[in-house]
Every structure is written in structure tokens, then in C-alpha cells.
Amino acid sequence: MALIQKIREKSWLLLIAIGLGLLGFIISEVPQNNVYKFYAGEVFGKKVEMADYETKLQQVQLQDQQQLQQQGKPYTAEDEANSVEKAWNTIVDEKILQREFEALQLSVSDKEVDAYLLGVDGFKLDPKIEKQFTDSTGKFNRRLLEQRLNQMKTSKDAKDVQNWKQTEEGVKQAQLYNKYSQLLNLTAYVSTLEAENAYVGQNEMKEVSFVGKKFTDIDDNEIHVSNDQLKKYYDEHKDEKKWAVVSPNRDVHYFEVPIRPSTEDVKAFNDEMNTLKNKFQKTKNDSLFVIANSDIRLFSKDHRFTFLPEGNPKAQQGLTYPVAMDSIFKHAPVGTVVGPYQQGTDTRIAKVLDHNKYLLSCRHILLAATDSASVKKQEKLADSLIRLINKDNFGEYVTKYSTDQGSIAKGGEYDDFLDYTMVPEFSKFCVDNPVGKIGWVKTQFGIHIIEVLKKEEVNYPILAVVQKTLVPSEQTENEAQNLAYDMIEKIDSKVSKIKEGWKKVAMFDTIARKNNFMVANPITIYDYAPKVYNFTSQNVKDNIIKLAYDKDSENGTLASSPFKDPTAYVVCMVGSSREKGTPNYEDVKELMKRELVKDLKSKRIASQLQGAKTLEAAAQKINQTIQTANVTFANPQLGSAGSEPKIVGALFDKMKDGQMTAPIEGDFGTYVVRINKTTKAPKTENFETQRQQLLSSEKNGTYNAARAALYKIAEPKDFRKFNQLGIITK
């Protein structure tokens, strides 16, 4: 069971499977009356029908909505986007794993399904189920659960039939995944020899001295690479695995023409805020003023609108002010208008309505009561206990009488709270009474016997806030748009005279830089999962995909108009299109140039070090100082040189103390190293600790490793975005 629980905690797919299965206890069946022309994608070369995807999407959305509702949170557009991706990933994983389940002949019996749902025969009762089947006292009632299961199994009602089918399938999928994960974990094995090697790798240390240079110590401009050299390097290395195109894709080059407020916009905004401040000071109706003038229309005189300095762990989201203004707000008389001041990207003016004076601490004994009879009974008990309780024995009575399970372990204490975080009657007692006072109050939860422990004066303000954001004027936005069109015309006039696509792309980048626009890294869009992440506007993302996959687009195709994001106009050109396998020269020449420059730098450093018989001579040759480091095989840090596994590995390859290496090229530099002293690992015959650590690591990685391998075989292809945009690909 411990293993199953561990897997349950780590697997999002398992949680989805269980969650979707349990929806049958709570909600009606998902409508399945849609007909689609296109299909959503492919897994193992087989179609994923759009209707199947939409059904899964609706199930996932319902589950996500329900979870957020339980947390008291809204289901936002961002949550919806996450549900969309989760639904696709779930379908892909299910199809991949189903093939594995069938190949391994894994199955889940009806008896196992019942045992899981009932929480018997070694299964822990799912909290979601437990909450659904409680009696009038709020405790779990197994009999109610058994009745519901029998009803779902035997009912002729279509809704119950569908709910049971969905529940049964969800639980079976979850348990199949559990069994599969356990089988994968059984494949993990670490020998004693591996554990011994790990022990030695962690504990054998070499004290070394070294001389060399980092590649960054040599300016790239000092290394001249000709086209012939680069093409030769490409021919020699193009078939290496690290250069291969794993998934077909194409890229889009772009730069942004920012839409920023002008000097005139800033002045007009500041004038508006100062005018509002004067009016805010004079108004007699603060709530109407806030609602009429603020971008965020929230107002209350309630202490729940207590504002705290930014970074305060007790601060509520949105109800903060800059730390530097803490003293101003705490000492401002009621009615004072403070500001304008900057709060993040917004500007605020705030009127002080009141002050929340105390940070409170207390301890209490809760005598729970749910109806009038039990309230009277607990009031009598409270009266009798009050006569007996004092500051010295309060904790004993908490343990004996309190039903507040969340505070019993702390002696009934609640430390450092503001009044609005507790029910009003509870807070009022703490605010109105001096430290040391013991008494009782009645709340919706029952009778509370309370001792006031602390009343720290904090004087946090209750504020009415007018918040506005400085945005560019329409004129400023039009000027940015005109500049973007001017840039498109300028680029088009140049690239229209060029035939080769890659040269058009190079010209695009060059003109953008010459006009002081930052050319970002190209956007890579994968054919089998077309997504763009760089922008806020979905319209911009979609337009870039349409540009990249338009049937008439090719390397060097320039977008005829800019795409508008909230803060910029985006100017785009289609880059290259890459098929799976060996890359084209133009696509990798810049990356290969970096590798070639690195190799040439390494050769230069090595040639300078060549012939040096001692570290002192090597240091003199390249005008560097000798450095020292302590290294282990398990932690290949070569002192100030950083992580250099290749170099550190060479030191443990039969080298003896006093020996000096030839120049070795590492990841970040080239060095010669001398071993000064080797400290062997302390002798031990027991390597079980290392073996268990390695075994745990192996087990934790089995599923992800298997999943990655299966994904590679399955080659999932996601066509949802193409369908949405009406793009037909080959």
C-alpha cells in the first residue's frame, strides 16, 4: 500500500483517472452528441477522433471546475487552457499505456473495483468518496456508500448506467496504472558493485592544481572561420545525433515595435491622478467615487479590507502597499488621501477610512454545539469551567475539553492573527479585553472559552483605493502601428530583390537591428504539436501559425501586416522548414559555427600549453596563475573553472599522484592538471546505504524513462490547432 500511495502522489494521470471515475458519484453523464469532420490527432499512427477528444475534454473540465469550486476559486480562461492541454495529454497517455496493459495482459477484476470504492481489502478509502457519504453527524457512513453502489449497478435508469460505467472505467484505469508502475519499479536493480563505485565516487578525493583558460577568455572576433571551413565542419558532423532534427518543425523570425506611453501620455496621466486626488479628498461618498473612477472597483469599510505592507505573510492578495510607505499609512489620520504612488505596474491614490489596531494572540477551548439544546448545555459547562480555569492550567483543559482539533496540539493557541480572520464574536472578545482576560463567547461553531495572550499595536490601515494604469493613448498606438508598417515596407523593398530564402531572413534580421529593434530568438513551431508561447494575444499566436503553415509560405515569406499584441506590434517572417533527420546547412550553420569556434579556441589554448613540462611553465606560457581544487568523481567541479566532467573523469583514469595531464578540452575551457594528492575513501564492507539511495533514484525514474521511450515510438501528432485554424497540412 505504501508503494501505491507513493505512485498516487506522483502521478497526475492517475489522479485524473480516479477523478474522472468518481465524477459518476457526483455529476450527470457527459453529453456525447457532437459530430466532427476532422480528427484531433494520431497516436501510433492511428486516429484520435475529435468526438473522443471532446468527450475527454468535457470530463477534464468538469473535474477541474469541481476542484476549483471546492477551493473557492473561479474557473478562469487560463484554467480552461490548462484543461484543454490536460485532456489531450490524458488521451495520449491512455492510448500509449493501454497498448502496454494489453501486451502485459494486465487486468482489474470487478472485485478490485468494489474494494477500491469501498476502501476495503487493503485499499484506503478515497477522501472524495468519504466526503460524499456522510450521515447527519458529518461522519462517513459505509452503508450509504454500499447502497449507492448497488443502486448504480442494478439501476435501469440511463443516467445511473452511464455513471456506473464511467466510475468503473476510471477506477480500472487507475488500478491498471498502479500495477504497471509497480512492474516498472521491479525492473530497477542496483548491484553491490555499483553501490561500491558510487561510494568511492563520493568519498575518494583528489587535491589538484591546474592551469588553463576558459573559452570565454578569448574574444570570438579573434577566431576567423571561413565558409569553406564551416561547410567542411558541417559535412563531417551533420550526421551526429546531437544535430539531428527529431521532429519536423519550422520557425518564424520576428521583432516587436513596442507600444509605450509617450511623454505626453505620462504628463496627461499624472495630471489626471492629481485631479482625482483633490476630488477624492473632498468627496462625501467614497464608495461611489471609487466605483466611478477606479479600474478595480472594490470598496468596503470592513476590517477585511485591512491593507498590509508588501511581503507581509498575512497580506491578502491585492490589499498591500509599498513597504517604504508603511509609516505614512500607519500614522495617517482617518480621511487622509495618500498618493499618487506606484503599486507594481499601477498607480494608486488611497483614502484612510480606519485603522486595524491590533495583532492578536489567544488560546481557546471550543465546546462544539450545533443546535439550541447543545448550545445551552455547553453554556452551562463553560460557566462551570470558567471558575476552574486559569493561566496555569488552561492547557490541561484544552486537552480535556476542546473539540478544535486544529489547535489542541498547540495548547489551543492562535498566534498573531488580525481580527477579520476569525468569526466576529471571537475577534471582538480579543480586541475588547485586556491581556490575561479569560471569558467565553458564543459563535456559529459553539462556545469558546478564550484567554487573551497578546495585543500588539500595529495600526494597519483600512483603505479606499482608486487604481489606474498608465496606458498609451490612441495617438501613441497609431504611431507604433505606422512604424511597424513602415518597417514592413522597408524590409519588403530589400528582400524582394533577393532570391534565396535564407538570405531574405538574414536581411530581415539585419534591417531590424539597424533600426534599433531587438531581434528575438526565432519561434520554433513543431508540425505535430503546433504552439506559440511568446505572446499574450491568442490572435497573434494563431496568425503566426497561419503564416508559418500557409500553403504559399516559404523560407523568407514576410507577413504583409503586423500582428497586434497588447504591448507591441509584431513583425514576422517565415524562416526555414525542417524535416526529420539530417539538418540543412543553413539551419545549423550558426550553431555549428559556435562549436567550430569553440574547437578552434581549444586548439589555440592547447598549442600554447604544448611542451610545458610543469604547471609553472604552463602558467608562464599563457600568462595565467596556478589554481587549486579538491575534486571527486561524483561532483566534477574543477574549482573556479566550474563543472568539467570530462576533465575530472580523466583524473580518475589510472593517473597517479604527481602526474600532469596533457591539455584536455572540457565543456567550458582547456586545461592541464596535476594531481597533488589522492585521499582514498574510508574502507567499509557495507555499501547498503549507497545501494538503497541508487535504487530509490532508479525507481523514481523508471516511469518517466519508460514514458519518454513510449512517446518516441508512439509519435503523437496533435492536429487540434490546425483544425481550428483551417490549416491543411501534408
N, C-alpha and C positions, 0 to 999 in steps of 0.2 A: 504493500500500500504506500510506503514511503516513496518508492520509485514512481508510482503512478502520480502521487501528489506533486513530485518534483517536475514530472513531464507536464502535468496540468498547469503549473505555474509558468512554465516557459513557453508554452505553445499557443500562439494566437489562433492557429487553425483549429486546435482542439476546443478552445473557448467558443469560437464561432459555431462549431458543430453542435456543442452542447446547448449553446444559446438558442440556435435555430430550432433544435429539437424541442426545447422546453417552451417555445412560443405556443405550442399546441395546448398547453395548460392555461394560457392566458388570453390569447387573441383568436380571432376568427381566421379562417383559411385565407391564403393569399389568392387574389383573383388571377386567373390564368386564361384570359380571353383575348390576348393580343396576337396578331398575325404580322409577321415581318418578312420583308423581301430579302434583306441582306442577312449574312450570318456574322456573329460577333468576332470570330477568330478561329484559330486552329490549335490543336494540341496533338502531337504525334501525327500531324498531317490530316487529322480528322476534324470536321467542322464542329464548332461550338455554336449551336443555333441561338439566334437572338432572343427567341422566346424563353429559352432555358436561362440565358443570362439575365433577362429582365425579371424572371421569377426569383432568381437568387438575389438580385439587387433589391427587390422589394422586401425580401426576408431580412437581408442585412440592414436595410434602412429602418425597418420596424424594430429590430433588435437594438440598433444604435440609438434610436429615438427613445426607446424604453429605458435604456441605461442612463441617458442624459436626464430624462424626466425624473428618475429616481434620485439623481444628484441635484435636482432643482436647477438644471441648466437648459438653455434653449438649444434647439437643433438648428445650427447656423448653416450658411452656404458652404463654409469651409468643412463642416461636419458632413454635409451632403457629398462634397467632392471626395472626402475620405471614404465614405460608404461606397461610392462608385468604384474606387480603386480596390477596396477590400473585397467587394463582390467578385471582381474579375480575378484577383489573386486567389480567392477561395475556390472558384470554379476550376482554375488551372491546377491548383494543388490537389483538389479532389480527383480530377481526371488522371493526374500523374500517379497518385497514391492508389487509386482504385486498380490500376493495372498491376501495381506491386502486390496489393492484397490478393488479387486473383492468382498471380504467379506463385505466391507463397501459400495459397489455399487457406488464408485466414478467414475466420467466420465468427459471428457473435450469435449466440442462441437467444431464443425468446426468454429463457430463464435468466440469462445475464441481464437483459434489458430490464426485466422486472426487478432484479436485485439492485441494479443501479438506481432506478427510480425510487425504490423503497428505502434505499440506504441500508441493505442487509447483506449477509454473506460476504463481509469484508469490504463492502463499498460504503463510503461516507456519504451521508445524505447531503444532496446539493442544497446550499443556502437558499437558492431561488425557489426551490420546491418547498423547503421548510417554511418560508415566509408566506407562501400561498395557502397553506393548510394549517390554520391555527384555530383554536376554539375561542370562547368568549373571554378567557383569561389571557389570551395572547400567546399561549403555549402551543407547540406543534402537536397536531392530533393525527397519528398514523392512520386511524380508522377512516378519517375523511379522505386521506390520500388514497387508500385502498379502494374506497367507494368510487372515487373519481376515475381511477384506472379501470376498474371493472365496467363503469359506465361507458368510457371511451372505447373499450374493447368490444363490448356487446351491443352498443347502440346502432340503430339503423339510420339515425339522423346523419345526413351527409356532412354536416359541419363536424360532428364528433368523429366520424370515419376519417375525414381529412386530417383533423387534429392528431388522432392517434397515429396515422400513417406518418405524419411529419415528425412527431415525437419519437416514434420507434426508429425511423431512419436516422435522425440526428444522434440518438444515443448509440446506435450501432456504428455509425461512422466514427464517433468519438472513441469508442472502445477498440475498434479496428486500428485506429491511430495509436492508441496506448500499446496494443500488442506489437505493432510494427516498431514503435520506438524502443520497446524493451528488447526486441530481437536485435535491433541495431546496436543497442548498448552491449549485448552479449558478444558482439564482434570485437569489442575493444579488449586489447590484451597488451600487457607490458611485462617483459621478461625481467628477471633479476639482473641480467647483464645490462639491459637498457637503463635500469634504475641505478646500477653502479656507475655507468657512464655519466648519467645525469648528476650524481653525487660528486664525481670527480670534476665535471664541468663547472659545478657551482663552487667548489671548495679549493681546487688547485689554483694557485695564483702565481703569476709571473711579474716580477718587477722589471720594467724595460725602460730603455732610453731610445729616443727616435729623433730623426731629422727628416724634414721634407717640406712640401708645400701643398696647400690646398689649391684646387683648380681655380678658385675664385681669386687667388692672389695674382693670377695672370689675366690681364685685360683681354677680352675676346678679340678686340681690334688688333692685337698683336699676332693673332693666328690667321693667316690668309688661306682661304680654301677656294680653289678654282672649281669651275663647273665640271671639268674633267675628273678631278679628284672626287667630287661629290657623287657623280654618276658611277664612278668605279666602286665607291663605297656602297652605293645602292645595289649594284649588280651583285656584289659579294655578300650582302646581308639581307636582301629583300625577302628571302625565303625563311628567315629566322622566325620562330614562333612569336617573339615579342612584337614583331611588326605586322603580323597577320591581321586582316580585317575579320573579326569574329562574327559580326552581324552587319548586314547591309545597311548603309546609312548615307545621309547626305547632310551637308552643312550650309548654313546661311551666315554670311558676314553682315555686320551691322554697326551703326553708330547712332547715338542719340543726340538730338537737338533739344537741350533742356528747356522746360517751361518754368522759368524762375520769376518771382516778383521783381519788378523794376524798382529803381529808386523812387519813382513817383508812386508806385503801388505801396511801398513801405511808408512813405510820408502820409498818404491818404489813410492808411490803416491806423497809424499812430494817432492821427487827428481824430479818427472815429472813436478809438478807445478812450481817449482823454475826454471827449464829449460825453460818452456813455458814463464815465466815472462821475462827472459832475451831475448828470441826471440821476444816477443811482444814489448819490448822496442825498438828493432832495426828495426822491420818490417816497410816498407813503404806503405804497403797495409793492413790497419786494417780490412777491411770488409772480405777479403779473409782469413786472419788469424783467425778471429772469426768463419767463416763458416767451416774452415778446422779443428779447434781444440776444439770448444765448444760443449758440449752436447745440449745446447739450442742455435740454430743458428739464432740469431736475431741481426741485426745491422742497425743503422741509425744515421746520424749526425743531424737529425731534432730535434727540441726542444721537440717534442712529446716523445723523449727518455730522458727526464729530470728525474733524479733519486732523490728521497727524502728519508729522514730517516724513518726507520720502525715506524709505529704507526701514522705517519702524515696523517691526514684525507684526504689530497689531493693526496696522493700517488697512483699511478697506480699499479695494480697487477703485481708483478714480477720486478717492477722498483724501488727497495728500496735498502738501505744499512743499516748496523747496526748503531744504534743511537750513539754508542761510537766513530764512525768514521766520524761523521758529520763535525767536524772541519778539519780533514785531507782532506776530499773531497772538502770542500768549498775553501780551501786555496791552493790546489794542482795546480801547473801551467799546462796549456794545454800540453799534451804529456807525463805527468807523469803516470807511471803504479803503481797502488796501490795493495798490497796483497802479497801473498795469504791471504784471510780472509774467515771466516766462515759465510755463509748465510743460516740459517736453517740447513738442512742436507747436503748442498752442499758447495763446496769450489770455490771461485771466485778470479780472477785477473781482474782488471779493468783499462782501459786507459782513462784518461780525455781528451775528444775531444773538449769541450767548456763548458761555464757556462751560465745558465739561470739566469740573474742578478736580475730580479725584481718580487716582489709580488705586483700585481696591484689592484687598485680600481678606478672605474669611475662611471659616470652616463650618460645615453644616452636617446635620443628621436629617436625612429625608425619611419621613414616615409616610409612605405612599398611601394615597386614598383616591378612589375612583368614583364614589357616589356619596350622597349626603350622609348615609348611615356610617360609612367608614370614615368620613371626614370628622364627624362628631366623636367617634371612638378615638381617632388619632389626636384630636384636640385635647381630650382628657389625658391621654398618655403624655402629650407634650407638656401640659401643665404640671403633671407629677414629676416628669424628668427634669424640668427647669429647676426645681427645688434641689435636685441632687447634683446637677452638672456644674462644674467649674472649670477654669482654665487648665487645671492639672489633670483632671480625669476625663476631659472631653473626648479624647481619642478612644478611650475604652468604650464609651457609649456609642461612638461611631461604629466600631466593630460589632457591637452587640445589636444595635437597632437600625442602622441606616440601610435603606434599600437602593441607594445610589451607587451601583457597582463601579461606576467610573471614578469615584473619589475615595472609596473605602481604603484602598491601598496607600493613599496619601493622607490618611487620617481625616478625611472629609474636606481637605483643603482645596480651595480655588485661589490661585495666586495671580496677582497683577492683572485684573480684568477691569474693563470700563463698564459703566452701568448698563449700556444698551445691549451688552452681550448676555445678560441674564433676564429672566422674566421680571416685569416691573416691580412686583411686591418684594421680591428678593433683593433687587438693587436698591430700592427705596430704604429698606431697613439698614443696609450697609452705609448708605450715604447719610442718613439722618442721625445715626447713632455713633457715639464715640468708640474708639478702640477699646476692646475689652468687654463691651456690652454683649450680653447673651440674652436672646429672646426668641420668639417664634412668630412665623407668618404663614398664611395660607396662600398657596398658588394652585395652578391647574394640575400640578403633579402631586399635591398633598400638603402635608405640614412640614415646614423646615425649621429646625432648631438651629439658630445661627449665632456664631461668635465673630465679631468684627476684629480682624487681626491687624489691618493696616489701612490708612487713608493718606496716601501720598499726594500732595498737591501738584497737579500737572497743568491745569488751566488750558486744555486744548480747545480750540475754537469750533463753534458750530457756524458754518458759513453759507451764505447765499452767493453763488458764483455765476458770473457772466463769462462765458468762454467763447473765444473766437479764434479762427485760424487764418493767418495771412495767406491769401491765395493770389495768384497772378490775375490781373484784370483781363477783360476780354481783348483789349488792345494788345497787351503783352503776349497773350496766347496767339493772336493773329500774326504778330511779328515773328514768333517762333515757327509757326506753320509756314509763313512765307519764306523764312530762311531755309527750312527743310526742303521746300520745293526748289529754291534756288540751287541748293546743293545737288539735288537730283538732276537738274538741268546741266549743271557744271560737269557732273560725273558722266552723264549721258553723252555730252558733246565730245568727251575724250575717249570713252570706251567704244563708241560707235565706229571709231576708226581702227579698232583692234580686232583681229580675227580670233586669236587664241583665247579661250575662256579663262585660263589661269592668269593670263596677262591682264585681262579685264578686272579680275578680282584683285590682283596686285595694285592696279591703278586706283581702284575703289578705295583700298586702304590708304594709299599714298595721298590721294586728294583729301581724304578725311583728316589725316594727320596734319597736312599742310594748312588746313583751315582750323586747326586747334581743337578738333573733336577727338575724343578718346575712342580708339577702335578696340572694342572688347574682343575677347576670345570668341571664335565662331560658335554658333549654336549648332550642335550635332543632333540630328533627328533620326531615330532608328526606324527603319521600314516596318519592323514587326512590333513596335511599341511607340508610335509617333506622339511625342510630348515635347512641349516647350515650357521651361520653368522660369525664364529670366524676367518676366514682366507681370504686372498686376492685372492688366486688362485681358480677359479671355478673348476678346475680339482681336487683339494684337497677336496673341498666341496662335489663334486659328488662321489669321491672314498669313502668318509666316509659314505655317504648314502648307497652306494652299499654294503659296508662292513656290515653295520647295518642290511640291509634287504636281504642279500644273503640267499638263501634257506638252506644253510648248516651252517649258522652262529647261534651261541647260546651264552649264557652267558659265557664269558671267551674266546671267539674266538679272536686270535691275528692276526693282519694284517701281512702277510708274507713279506711285504716290506714297507719302509717308504714312505710317500706322500710328495712331494716337494712343499713347499710354497716359495715365493721369498726370505724370510729371515730365513727359518728353514726347517728341515726335521721333519715330524710329524709321531710319532709312536703311533699306536692306538690299542685298544682292545674293543670288544663289551661288554657292561655292561649288565644291566638287561632289560627285556621286560615287560612292564606293561599293563595289560588290564584294562578297565574301571571298577570302583567300588572300593572295599576294596583293599588296597595295600598289597603286600607281605612284610613279616617281614624284609627281607634283604634290601629291597628298602627304608624303612623308619627308620631303626633302629638307624642310626646316627642322623637323625632329632629328633626322639623320645628321644634319649639319651640326647640331648641338653635340651629338655623340662623337662625330668625327673631330670636332674642335676639342672635346674632352680627351680623346685618344692622342691628338697631337700635343696637347699640353702635357699629358702624362709622359709621352716620349721625350719632350723637351726637358722635363724635370729629371727623368731617368738618365738622359745623356749627360746632364750636368753632374749627376751624382756618380756616374760610372767611373770606376777606377779608384774611388776613395776606399782605403783600407780600414779607416777608423771613422767613428762618428764625428770626431773633431775635424777630420779632413773633409768629411761630407758637409758639415756645417759651414766650414770656410768656403767651400766651393759655391754654395748657393746663398751665402750671406744670411744664414739663419742660426738660431740658437738651438742647443740640445734641450729637448723636453723629456719629461719622465711620466710614467703612468704605471698603475697596477691593473692588470687585466686578468679576466677569467674567460674560459671558453663560453660559458653561459651568458656572459654580459660583455659583448665585444666592443666596449668603449675604449678607444685609444686616446685617453686623456683629452686634451684640448682639440684634438683632431676630430673628435666625435665618433659616431658609430662606424666602425670599419671591419665588418665580419671577415672579409677576405684576408685582410692583413693579420688580424688577430688569429684567425684559423691557421695561417701559415706558421705562426709562432709555436703552435702545439703539434706541429707535424715533424716529430723526431728532432727538433732543434735542441741544442744543449746550451747550458749557461755559458756566457762569454761569446757565443756566436753572433754574427751580424748578418742580416739578410741582404740579398741583392735588392735593388729598387723594386718595390711592389706597388702596382696600381690598385688603389682602393676605389670606393664609391665616390669619395669627395677629394681625394688627393693622392699623391705618390710619395712613399716614404721608404727609408732604410731604418731597420730596427735592430737593436742589440738587446739580448736577454741578459740581464744582470744577475738575477737570482730567481730560482723556482722554489716555491713553498708547496710541498706536496699536501694533498688533502689528508686530514687526520684519518688514521686507519680505523676501519669499522667492518664488522662482518654482517651488519644488519642494514639493509637498504629498503626496508619495507615502507618507511615514511616517504621516500622518493618515489617508490613504485606506486603507492596509493595516490600521490599528487599527480603523477603522469597518467595514471588510469582514470582519475577524475576528469582530467583535461581531455583525454581521449573520448570518454563517454559524452562529455558536453559537446564535443564537436562532431559526433557521428551523424546526427540528423542533418545538420547544416551541410556537411560534406556530401551526404547521400542526396540531399535535395538539389545541391548545385550540379551534381553529376546527372541526376534525372532530368533536370531542366535542360541541360545541354543536349540530351538525347531527344527530349520531347519537342524542343524548338517551338515554344509557344509563340503564336502570332496574333497580335491584337489589332483588329480592324475597326474597332468601335469609332475611333475618331475619323477615319477615312469615310465610314458610312455616314456619320453625322455631317461631314463637310461635303459629301457628294463626290469624293475623290475616287476615281477608278484606277487602280494600280495593276501592274502586270502580274 
